[in-house]
Amino acid sequence: MEIEESESPIQFTVSVSKRKFKRAVNRNRVKRQIREAYRLNKAPLFEKLNQSQKKYAWMVIFTGSELPDYQQIEKAMKKIIAKFEV
């Protein structure tokens, strides 16, 4: 599979297991929350990546079996982003 060239330093996608969340409403809710946490916390990461001219493709795969609250998702997203800011 070929990665499409874009101006953004990161291509981002989210996947939620259909096996663990049978209802599309619940899968979509988790995906929306993950995307929102990423959107709100990506600015410092983008600044560093634009300076270094590096590009990444991220895929977040949610494997939990219970619906998380937004605070858990945001905390995990900040942790992921912090690893790439170093």
N, C-alpha and C positions, 0 to 999 in steps of 0.2 A: 504494500500500500504506500502510495506516495504522499508525502506531507506537502500541502499547498503552501506556497510562499505568501507571507503576509507581513505587514508593517509591525504588527504586534510581536513583542518578544516571546510571548507564551500563547500557545493554542491550548484551550482548556475544555474538557468535556467531563460529564458525570454519568455514572451508571449505578442503578439500584436494582438489586436482584428481584426478579419476578417470583422466584421460588419463595422468598421470605416475605414479600409484600404482594399478596394476590391482587389487591385492589389498586388500580391505576391512580386513583386519587392520592393514596398514601405514597406511592412511588414518586409521583410528580411533586408532592409536598416536600419530600426529602431533597429531591433534585433542586427545587427552587431555593430552598434554604441554603444548600451548599453553594449554589451559584451566587447568591446574595452575600454570603460571608466572604467569598472570594472577591467579589466586586468591591466590597467596602474596605478590604485589607490589602489590595494588590498594589497600591500607589508606590510605597517605598521599594518594593521589589522591582517594579517596572523601571524606576529611576536607576537602580544599580545595573539592571540588565541592559538598558539603553546605552550606558557608559561602556559596558564590556562588549557590546555587539553580539552577545550570545542569544540563541533562540532555543526554546524548549517546547515540548508537547507534553502536557499533563493530562492524565486520566485518573479521576478520583472514582474509586469503586467502593460504594458503601456496602459493608458486609454485615452490619448489625441486624438483629432480629426484632428490635423494638424501635418505635418511632422516637428519635432523639429530640430534645428541646433545642432551640436555637443557640442557647449559650454553650452547649456542648459542641455543637458544630463549629461555632465561631472560634472557640478555644482550640479545637483541633486544626482549623484552617490557619490560625496564627502560628501554631507550632510548625506546620508544614512550610509556610512562607518563611519563617525564621531560619529554617535549615538552608534555604536557598540564598538568603541574604548574606551569609557568611563569606 
